[in-house]
Amino acid sequence: MQLDAIGKDKLHHLLRAMPKAELHIHIEGSLEPELIFALAQRNGVSLSYPSVEALRAAYAFTDLQSFLDIYYAGASVLLKAQDFEDMAMAYFRRARADNVVHAELFFDPQTHTARGVSFETVITGLTHACARAQAELGISSSLIMCFLRHLSEEEAFATLEEAMPFRSQIVGVGLDSSERGHPPEKFARVFAKCRELGLHLVAHAGEEGPPAYVWSALDVLKVERIDHGVRSVEDPVLMQRLARERVPLTVCPLSNVKLCVFKTMSEHNLATLLDQGLAATVNSDDPAYFGGYMNDNFVATFDALPQLTARHAYQLAANSFEASFVDAAAKSAWKAQLDQVFAAA
């Protein structure tokens, strides 16, 4: 296959058709305005926006915090297990249309337990959706519980305790929310406990925070994947380590532009990450808020960065399987599907 010579039209087809795994999706961030209003009506929740259009118009963010403010407001409509199931199923249908074969969903229990919604309610709805996604759509999935880094480590420990009856339904833990001023080492003890429990470990680092946060996530928290990590390019030694150790980066291009990490997509460093041998992947982060699901991210990025070719597309999809928390047999099967799609190009 002469992948570098494939033209743009055929490349667009490949980007959409190739099987892929999504490893950085906040399920609460897939809550579209239409569903927010439907759930608000169903649950008798009053919203501060008069219409779907008014809510969507508010999605003009200047940084991560301005997004988080509206993100938490949107989550207020999630009250019952059925609400969480409906939200996740809406995401899975979009993912299936984008040829996502596997998704590892982040969820934020503290966003909900702080509102009086029980951990059991959250996990029950999401687990039902995961089972339905496999049965109805053929998508495999798993759940990664995230701690909110603007809260204390003690509160994270309390959430971990709440999660213990549902340990078998959670594949790993992550760290999200406001990065600035909340370094990974703030959560060293709780991550050590999670490691003892056999949970996979990931953390947001190097999005708005500096490369030092990536080092801390690796060396203090001992994470297996870095979520975002795009600011790693500012540290050549870190870049060499990430490449040498094949530490996956779950990059979210549309999110990076929407939150002003990069001014425009043409400034994005995804091509640099790949060409320097890093195991970068493409993901949608909070697609309802950032303007696109998986294929939207792939197409927008490849359109803006002409140096990206079909070879990079293949590598991104292969990286997503390599970086997933599944067994070798599943990875091998998806890789074979990927090879078939590219062989037919």
C-alpha positions in Angstrom: 0.0 0.0 0.0 1.4 3.4 -1.0 -0.4 5.2 1.8 1.3 8.5 1.4 0.0 8.8 -2.2 -3.7 8.3 -1.4 -5.8 11.4 -2.5 -8.0 13.5 -0.2 -11.3 12.0 -1.3 -10.2 8.5 -0.7 -8.5 9.6 2.5 -11.8 11.0 3.8 -13.4 7.7 3.0 -10.7 5.8 4.9 -10.9 8.1 7.9 -14.7 7.4 8.2 -14.6 3.7 7.3 -11.7 2.5 9.3 -12.4 0.8 12.6 -11.2 2.7 15.6 -11.3 2.8 19.4 -12.2 5.9 21.4 -10.2 6.2 24.6 -11.0 9.7 25.7 -14.7 10.4 25.9 -16.4 12.0 28.9 -19.9 10.5 28.7 -21.4 13.5 30.4 -19.8 15.6 27.6 -21.8 13.7 25.0 -25.0 15.2 26.4 -26.5 17.1 23.4 -28.7 20.1 24.1 -31.7 18.3 22.7 -31.4 15.5 25.2 -30.6 18.0 28.0 -34.0 19.6 27.4 -35.8 16.3 27.0 -34.4 15.0 30.3 -35.1 18.4 32.0 -38.7 18.1 31.0 -38.9 14.4 32.0 -37.4 15.2 35.4 -39.0 18.6 36.1 -35.6 20.3 36.1 -35.6 24.1 35.4 -32.9 25.3 33.0 -31.5 28.8 32.8 -31.7 28.7 29.0 -35.0 29.3 27.2 -34.3 26.9 24.2 -32.0 24.4 22.7 -30.6 27.1 20.4 -29.9 29.4 23.3 -28.0 26.7 25.2 -26.0 25.7 22.1 -25.2 29.4 21.5 -23.6 29.5 25.0 -20.9 27.0 23.9 -18.3 29.7 23.3 -15.5 28.9 25.6 -12.4 30.9 26.4 -10.6 28.2 28.4 -11.2 24.9 30.3 -12.9 26.5 33.2 -15.5 28.4 31.1 -16.4 25.1 29.6 -16.6 23.3 32.9 -19.0 25.8 34.3 -21.6 25.0 31.6 -20.7 21.3 31.6 -21.7 20.9 35.2 -24.9 22.9 34.6 -25.8 20.5 31.8 -25.3 17.5 34.1 -28.0 18.7 36.5 -30.7 17.0 34.4 -29.2 13.5 35.1 -31.1 12.1 38.0 -32.2 8.5 37.4 -30.5 5.4 36.1 -32.5 5.7 32.9 -31.1 9.2 32.2 -27.6 7.9 32.3 -28.5 4.9 30.1 -30.2 7.2 27.6 -27.2 9.5 27.5 -24.7 6.7 26.9 -26.9 5.0 24.3 -27.1 8.2 22.4 -23.3 8.4 22.4 -23.0 4.7 21.4 -25.2 5.2 18.3 -23.1 8.1 17.2 -19.9 6.1 17.8 -21.3 3.2 15.8 -22.0 5.5 12.8 -18.3 6.5 13.0 -17.1 2.9 13.0 -15.9 3.0 16.6 -15.6 -0.7 17.6 -14.5 -0.1 21.2 -15.0 2.8 23.6 -13.6 3.4 27.1 -16.0 5.9 28.8 -14.9 8.4 31.4 -17.6 9.2 34.0 -17.5 11.7 36.9 -19.4 10.3 39.9 -18.6 13.3 42.1 -20.5 15.5 39.7 -23.6 13.5 40.5 -23.2 12.4 44.1 -22.7 16.1 45.0 -26.2 16.6 43.7 -27.7 13.8 45.8 -27.6 11.2 42.9 -26.3 7.9 44.3 -23.2 6.2 42.8 -25.4 3.1 42.2 -27.8 5.1 40.1 -24.9 6.4 37.9 -23.1 3.0 37.5 -26.4 1.1 36.9 -27.5 3.3 34.0 -24.0 3.3 32.4 -23.6 -0.4 32.8 -27.0 -1.1 31.2 -26.0 1.1 28.2 -22.7 -0.8 27.8 -24.5 -4.1 27.7 -27.0 -2.8 25.2 -24.2 -1.3 23.0 -22.6 -4.7 22.8 -25.9 -6.6 22.1 -27.5 -4.0 19.8 -24.6 -2.3 18.1 -21.6 -4.7 18.4 -19.5 -2.1 20.3 -17.4 -3.3 23.2 -16.9 -0.8 26.0 -15.7 -0.3 29.5 -16.0 2.4 32.2 -13.2 4.5 33.7 -14.1 6.4 36.9 -12.6 9.9 37.0 -11.7 11.9 40.1 -12.3 15.7 39.9 -9.0 17.3 40.5 -10.3 20.6 41.8 -11.7 18.6 44.8 -9.6 17.1 47.6 -7.8 13.7 47.6 -9.9 12.9 50.7 -13.0 13.3 48.6 -11.5 11.1 45.9 -10.9 8.4 48.6 -14.5 8.7 49.6 -15.6 8.2 46.0 -13.3 5.2 45.6 -15.0 3.7 48.7 -18.4 4.2 47.2 -17.2 2.5 44.0 -16.0 -0.7 45.8 -19.3 -2.6 45.6 -19.1 -2.0 41.8 -15.4 -2.7 41.4 -16.1 -5.4 38.7 -17.9 -2.9 36.5 -15.0 -0.4 36.4 -11.8 -1.0 34.4 -9.8 1.9 35.6 -9.6 5.4 37.1 -8.7 8.8 35.7 -8.1 12.4 36.8 -10.0 15.3 35.1 -11.5 18.7 35.6 -9.5 21.9 36.2 -5.8 21.2 35.5 -4.2 24.5 36.4 -3.1 24.6 40.0 -4.0 20.9 40.6 -0.9 18.9 39.8 -1.2 15.1 39.6 0.8 14.5 42.7 -2.1 15.9 44.7 -3.7 12.5 44.2 -0.6 10.3 44.7 -2.1 8.2 47.6 -5.4 7.5 46.0 -3.8 6.4 42.8 -1.5 4.1 44.7 -4.5 2.6 46.3 -6.2 2.1 42.9 -3.1 0.5 41.6 -3.2 -2.0 44.5 -6.8 -2.8 43.6 -5.7 -3.7 40.1 -7.3 -0.8 38.3 -5.9 0.7 35.2 -4.6 4.2 35.7 -4.8 7.3 33.4 -4.7 11.0 34.0 -5.3 14.3 32.1 -2.0 16.1 31.9 -0.3 18.5 29.5 -3.5 20.1 28.2 -3.4 23.5 29.9 -0.9 22.3 32.5 2.8 22.2 31.8 5.0 19.2 30.7 5.9 18.9 34.4 2.4 17.5 35.0 3.0 14.8 32.5 6.2 13.8 34.3 4.3 13.7 37.6 1.4 11.6 36.1 4.0 9.1 34.9 6.4 9.0 37.9 4.1 9.8 40.8 0.7 8.4 39.7 2.3 5.8 37.5 -0.3 6.1 34.8 -0.5 3.9 31.7 -1.9 6.6 29.4 -1.7 10.4 29.3 -5.0 12.1 28.4 -4.2 15.0 26.1 -0.5 15.5 26.6 -0.1 17.9 23.7 2.2 20.3 25.7 4.7 17.5 26.0 6.4 18.9 22.8 7.7 21.7 25.0 10.1 19.2 26.7 12.3 17.2 24.2 13.5 14.8 26.9 9.8 14.0 27.8 9.0 13.5 24.1 11.9 11.0 23.9 10.6 9.1 26.9 7.0 9.0 25.7 8.2 7.6 22.3 10.6 5.1 23.9 8.1 3.8 26.4 5.2 3.9 23.9 3.1 5.8 26.4 -0.3 6.5 24.7 -1.5 10.0 24.4 -5.3 10.4 24.0 -5.4 13.6 21.9 -8.6 15.5 21.3 -8.1 17.9 18.4 -11.4 19.8 18.2 -11.4 20.1 22.0 -7.9 21.6 21.9 -9.1 24.3 19.5 -12.4 24.9 21.2 -10.6 25.5 24.6 -7.9 27.6 23.0 -5.0 25.2 23.6 -4.3 25.9 19.9 -5.8 29.0 18.2 -6.6 27.1 15.0 -6.5 23.5 13.9 -3.7 24.3 11.5 -1.5 25.0 14.5 -2.2 21.6 16.1 0.9 19.4 16.8 -0.6 15.9 16.1 1.6 15.4 13.1 4.7 16.2 15.2 3.6 13.8 17.9 3.2 11.0 15.3 6.3 11.7 13.3 8.4 11.7 16.5 7.2 8.2 17.3 4.6 8.8 20.0 1.6 6.5 20.4 -0.9 9.3 19.8 -4.6 8.6 19.2 -7.6 10.8 18.1 -10.6 11.2 20.4 -13.6 13.4 20.9 -13.4 14.4 24.6 -16.7 16.2 25.1 -18.3 16.0 21.6 -21.6 17.7 22.4 -19.7 20.8 23.5 -16.7 20.8 21.2 -18.4 20.4 17.8 -17.8 16.8 16.8 -17.6 13.1 17.4 -14.8 10.8 16.3 -15.0 11.2 12.5 -15.5 14.9 12.8 -12.2 15.1 14.7 -10.4 12.9 12.1 -11.7 14.9 9.1 -11.2 18.3 10.6 -7.6 17.5 11.7 -6.5 15.9 8.4 -8.1 18.8 6.4 -6.2 21.4 8.5 -2.9 19.5 8.5 -2.0 18.5 4.9 1.2 16.7 6.1 -1.1 14.0 7.5 -1.5 11.1 5.1 -3.3 7.8 5.0 -0.2 6.4 6.7 -0.9 8.6 9.7 -4.5 7.6 9.7 -3.6 3.9 9.8 -1.2 4.6 12.6 -3.7 6.5 14.7 -6.3 3.7 14.4 -3.7 1.0 15.2 -2.5 3.1 18.2 -6.0 3.2 19.5 -6.2 -0.5 19.6 -2.7 -0.9 21.1 -3.5 1.6 23.8 -6.9 0.1 24.8 -7.5 -1.9 28.0 -8.6 -5.1 26.3 -7.0 -8.5 25.7 -4.6 -9.3 22.9 -7.1 -11.3 20.9 -9.5 -8.4 20.6 -6.7 -6.1 19.6 -5.6 -8.5 16.9 -9.1 -8.9 15.5 -9.6 -5.1 15.2 -6.2 -4.8 13.7 -7.2 -7.4 11.0 -10.3 -5.4 10.3 -8.2 -2.2 9.9 -5.9 -4.0 7.5 -8.8 -5.1 5.4 -10.2 -1.6 5.1 -6.8 -0.2 4.0 -6.1 -3.2 1.7 -9.3 -2.3 -0.2 -8.3 1.4 -0.6 
